Amino acid sequence: MPYISDEDKCTLRDIKHKYHLSTYAIAAIAYVEPGLVYRMEQGGGLARKDVEKILVRLSEVTGQDYSLETVGGYWITGEE
């Protein structure tokens, strides 16, 4: 279970504050359950596909590049 460090990266909390989004708003944007977004905010573990889904949707909505390479502070628990 690799940890994606937030060293030299922004975190989901940073994105949340920059765009004044709530956990529920991010969940709605990414079409995921709010609990997944909350877990990522808190530095918890998520499946790689869930992290990528959240980050891809945030990228599409904001026009910024949010990916595993640019956002850190969470754990990848597996591929599923």
Secondary structure, DSSP 8 states (H G I E B T S, - for coil): --EE--TTSEEHHHHHHHTT--HHHHHHHHTS-HHHHHHHHTT-EEEHHHHHHHHHHHHHHHSS--STTTEESEEEEE--
